[in-house]
Amino acid sequence: MTLHVRNKEPETTLGASAEVDAPGRDATPRRGGPLELLGLTLAAGAGVLFVVRPEFYEAVVHLFATRAASLVR
């Protein structure tokens, strides 16, 4: 999972070592864990669907192409 670091003071360098306790730097709470897991699950499902049923993607591409062509006219 990702870990986001925010910088409260603009004069504090972001390249500080992990062992150095730089003032104004702390880790934010991990709020995006379930959303990140959901996104990865959807991406993996789409990949499996692409391998198992490639005609589904052909139909989606055809649908988008026809909609885009109708908007041009």
N, C-alpha and C positions, 0 to 999 in steps of 0.2 A: 504494500500500500504506500501511498505517497505521504510525505511529511512536509508540511509547509512551515516556513520560517518567516516571521515578519520582523521588520526593522522599525522600531519606534523612533529612533533618533537618526536624522539624516547624516550626521557626521560619523556615525559608527560604520566601520568597514564590514562588508558582508563576507570577506575572505578570512575572517578570524578563525583561528584554530578551534577545534572542538574542545580541547582541554582548557582553553582560555575562557573565563567567565566574563564575556563582554557585556557591559550594561546595555539594557534596552533590547536584548535579543532573547526570545524565548520561543518555544514550539507551541503552535496553536493546537487546540484539542482536535482530535481526529473525527471530524463530523462527516466526511465524505466516504467513509468506508463502505456502508451498504450501497450507496449510489455507484461507487466504483465497481463493486462486485456485480451489481445489476448490469452495468454497461459491459463489463467483460463477459458476462453470461450471454447477453444479447449478441455480442460480436462473435462469440464461439458458436452460438446457435445459427447465426447467419452463415458462418463458414461451413458448418456441417450441412446446412441446407443447400449451399452452393455445390458441394460435392455430391450429395445424394440426389437432388432434383435440379439440375442445371436449367431445365426448361422454365422453371419459375423465374429465374433472372432474365431469361430472354423475353418473357412476357412483360416483366416490369420495365425493361429497357424499351420495348416496343410501345408500351403505354406512355412513358415519358416522352418519347420521340414524337408520337402522334399528337400529344397535348401541346408540345412546344411548337410543332408545325401549325397547329390550329391557332395559336397565339400570334404567329407571324403574319398570317393572312389578314 
